[in-house]
Amino acid sequence: MNKHRTLWRRAGAVATIAAAVAIWRYESPTQAAAASPPTSGAAVQAAQATSTGTAAPASVAPGPAERRLDLDALRRSLAGRPDADAELQRIVAFARFRDEIAAYGNGRNRLPPAELAELARRILDELPEHVARNEIVPVQAEALSVALLTDANADPATRGAAIQSMHQQWDAYARQTVGPSPAQDPRYQDYARQSRDIVLQVQASVPDPAQQQAVIAQRLQALRVQLFDGASSPGAH
């Protein structure tokens, strides 16, 4: 059986573009270790192809998730473990990743396009590592990747190809590690169906293209919260 602990807590509708990030602890880690999540496939390469080459800031002030960590208490709780240092680093890295997700959600409607695309590409680069560590459920990573690739690729053709490739890669990874394809998850099927309806409804009712994107982003965000927040993938226990 898989042990499931929810680590993600909603920080507000705008901030939670990922909706929920759940942590899974597998009793058979060798299965996950034998498979690697997408890291350098066509989806990530397509996102990087539009990169401006701007490096991430060398030093970034800790975000809310990182500031909430009690490092002294964590060190005490990990004392005696042979992997104490590595586990502490993992916890801190995941908190920083959560802060990046929150910054991305908060900035979708106000960051300059180039800056938003750079942040989306950085999260795309880091996402597979957190899935490989069983910190993020593949179906949630797949839903998040759609939003990230949309912002990372200005060209519709490139964006469409990247999203299609991403779906194929995450589906293949999920089959090797957690069984059924994320596309077979009822929540993902609901998201795919309802998201298409949302796009069509907004396009038919909102004439301004810029306003369309803002409304679509808000409604898709609310849908992800509704479907994924606090829920585990089928088969998790």
C-alpha positions in Angstrom: 0.0 0.0 0.0 1.1 3.5 -0.6 1.3 6.0 2.2 -0.2 9.4 1.4 0.4 12.6 3.2 -0.9 15.9 2.0 1.9 18.6 2.1 0.2 21.2 0.0 -2.2 23.6 1.6 -4.2 26.1 -0.5 -2.6 29.5 -0.4 -5.5 31.2 -2.1 -7.2 30.7 -5.5 -4.8 32.8 -7.4 -1.6 31.4 -5.8 -2.5 27.7 -6.3 -2.0 27.2 -10.0 -1.0 23.7 -9.2 -4.1 23.2 -7.2 -2.6 20.6 -4.9 0.7 19.0 -4.4 0.5 15.7 -2.6 3.4 13.6 -1.3 3.4 9.8 -1.8 5.7 7.4 0.0 6.0 4.1 -1.9 6.9 1.0 -0.1 8.6 -0.3 -3.2 10.9 2.6 -4.2 12.8 0.5 -6.7 9.9 0.7 -9.1 10.0 4.5 -9.2 13.8 4.4 -9.3 13.8 2.2 -12.4 11.8 4.9 -14.3 12.7 8.5 -14.8 10.2 11.2 -15.3 10.4 13.5 -18.3 13.6 15.6 -18.0 14.9 16.4 -21.5 12.1 15.3 -23.8 10.6 17.4 -26.6 8.2 19.1 -24.2 11.0 20.6 -22.1 13.2 21.2 -25.1 10.4 23.1 -26.8 9.9 25.3 -23.7 13.7 26.0 -23.5 13.9 26.8 -27.2 12.1 30.1 -26.5 14.3 31.0 -23.5 15.8 34.4 -23.4 18.9 32.9 -21.7 18.3 34.9 -18.5 19.7 32.9 -15.6 17.7 32.5 -12.4 18.6 35.0 -9.6 21.7 33.8 -7.7 20.0 34.6 -4.4 16.3 34.7 -3.8 14.7 35.7 -0.5 12.9 32.8 1.2 9.2 32.5 0.4 6.3 31.8 2.8 6.7 28.0 2.6 10.4 28.1 3.3 10.0 30.6 6.1 7.5 28.3 7.8 10.0 25.5 8.1 11.4 25.0 11.6 14.9 23.9 10.6 16.0 23.2 14.2 13.0 21.0 14.8 13.6 19.2 11.5 17.2 18.5 12.4 16.2 17.1 15.8 13.5 14.9 14.2 16.0 13.6 11.6 18.8 13.0 14.0 20.2 9.5 13.8 19.1 8.9 10.2 22.0 8.2 7.8 20.3 10.4 5.2 19.5 13.3 7.6 21.3 16.0 5.6 19.9 14.8 2.3 16.4 14.6 3.7 16.6 18.1 5.2 17.8 19.4 1.8 14.9 17.7 0.1 12.4 19.3 2.4 13.9 22.7 1.9 14.0 22.3 -1.9 10.4 21.3 -2.0 9.4 24.3 0.1 11.2 26.5 -2.3 9.5 24.8 -5.2 6.1 25.4 -3.6 7.0 29.1 -3.3 7.9 29.2 -7.0 4.5 27.7 -7.8 2.8 30.4 -5.6 4.8 33.2 -7.3 3.9 31.8 -10.7 0.2 31.7 -9.7 0.3 35.2 -8.3 2.2 36.6 -11.3 0.2 35.1 -14.2 -1.9 38.2 -14.7 0.8 40.9 -13.8 4.3 39.7 -14.8 5.7 40.7 -18.1 5.3 37.9 -20.6 9.1 37.3 -20.9 9.5 37.1 -17.1 6.4 34.8 -16.8 7.8 32.5 -19.5 11.2 32.3 -17.8 9.5 31.4 -14.5 7.3 28.8 -16.2 10.4 27.2 -17.9 12.3 27.1 -14.5 9.4 25.3 -12.9 9.1 22.9 -15.8 12.8 22.1 -15.4 12.4 21.4 -11.7 9.0 19.6 -11.8 10.3 16.1 -12.9 12.7 15.9 -9.9 9.9 16.5 -7.5 7.8 13.8 -9.2 10.7 11.4 -9.1 11.0 12.0 -5.3 7.3 11.1 -4.9 6.4 14.6 -3.8 4.0 15.3 -6.6 1.4 12.9 -8.1 1.9 12.5 -11.9 -1.7 13.4 -12.7 -1.2 16.8 -10.9 2.2 17.3 -12.6 0.5 16.7 -16.0 -2.2 19.3 -15.3 0.3 21.8 -14.1 2.5 21.2 -17.1 -0.3 22.3 -19.4 -0.4 25.7 -17.8 3.4 26.0 -17.7 3.8 25.1 -21.3 1.1 27.5 -22.3 3.0 30.4 -20.7 6.5 29.2 -21.8 5.6 28.9 -25.5 4.3 32.0 -27.3 4.0 30.2 -30.7 0.7 28.1 -30.9 2.2 25.4 -33.1 5.2 24.9 -30.8 3.0 25.1 -27.7 0.6 22.4 -29.1 3.5 20.1 -30.0 5.1 20.5 -26.6 1.8 19.8 -24.7 1.2 16.7 -26.8 4.7 15.4 -26.1 4.4 16.2 -22.4 1.1 14.2 -22.2 2.9 11.2 -23.8 5.9 11.4 -21.5 3.9 11.7 -18.3 1.5 8.9 -19.4 4.5 6.6 -20.0 6.1 7.5 -16.7 2.9 6.9 -14.8 2.4 3.5 -16.3 5.8 2.5 -15.1 5.5 3.8 -11.6 1.9 4.2 -10.4 0.0 2.0 -12.9 -2.8 3.5 -14.9 -2.2 6.5 -17.2 -3.1 9.9 -15.7 -5.5 10.3 -18.6 -7.5 7.4 -17.1 -7.9 9.2 -13.8 -11.5 10.3 -13.6 -10.4 13.7 -12.2 -8.2 14.3 -15.2 -10.9 13.3 -17.6 -13.3 15.7 -15.8 -10.6 18.4 -16.0 -10.0 17.8 -19.8 -13.8 17.9 -20.5 -14.7 20.9 -18.3 -11.6 22.9 -19.4 -12.6 22.6 -23.0 -16.1 23.8 -22.1 -14.7 26.7 -20.2 -12.5 27.9 -23.1 -15.5 27.7 -25.5 -17.8 29.5 -23.1 -15.4 32.4 -22.4 -14.5 32.8 -26.1 -18.2 33.1 -26.9 -19.0 35.5 -24.2 -15.9 37.7 -23.8 -14.9 39.7 -26.9 -11.6 41.1 -25.7 -8.7 38.5 -26.3 -6.7 39.7 -23.3 -9.7 39.6 -21.0 -10.5 36.1 -22.4 -7.1 34.8 -21.2 -7.5 36.3 -17.7 -11.0 34.8 -17.3 -9.9 31.5 -18.7 -6.9 31.3 -16.3 -9.1 32.2 -13.3 -11.7 29.6 -14.1 -9.3 26.8 -14.9 -7.5 27.6 -11.7 -10.7 27.2 -9.8 -11.4 24.0 -11.6 -8.0 22.5 -10.6 -8.6 23.5 -7.0 -12.1 21.8 -7.1 -10.8 18.6 -8.7 -7.3 18.1 -7.2 -6.9 20.0 -4.0 -6.5 17.7 -1.0 -7.4 14.6 -3.1 -5.1 11.6 -3.8 -4.7 9.8 -7.0 -6.7 6.5 -7.3 -4.9 3.7 -5.6 -3.1 5.8 -3.0 -3.7 4.9 0.6 
